[in-house]
Amino acid sequence: MEKWVALFYEEIKDFYSFYVLLLNIAIGLFCLLIDSKTLKKKKLRKEAKICRGLGWSYIVGGTLLYIILKIF
């Protein structure tokens, strides 16, 4: 199992570039700025809240993953 985890880590490290980070941030900003406001206008408050949470998750999670993969 240890070999499998190391292989998986190397694959993610090779795939996750600066452009993927920018894509994650763009998706997060879209969720925060555009999609959540559209949902609020349609009176879908719970869905707007979930969308904002997912937007922040994309931004913070993508950035942290990039930093962790570049350090280790």
Secondary structure, 3 states (H helix, E strand, C coil): CHHHHHHHHHHHHHHCCHHHHHHHHHHHHHHHHHHHHHHHHCCCHHHHHHHHHHHHHHHHHHHHHHHHHHHC
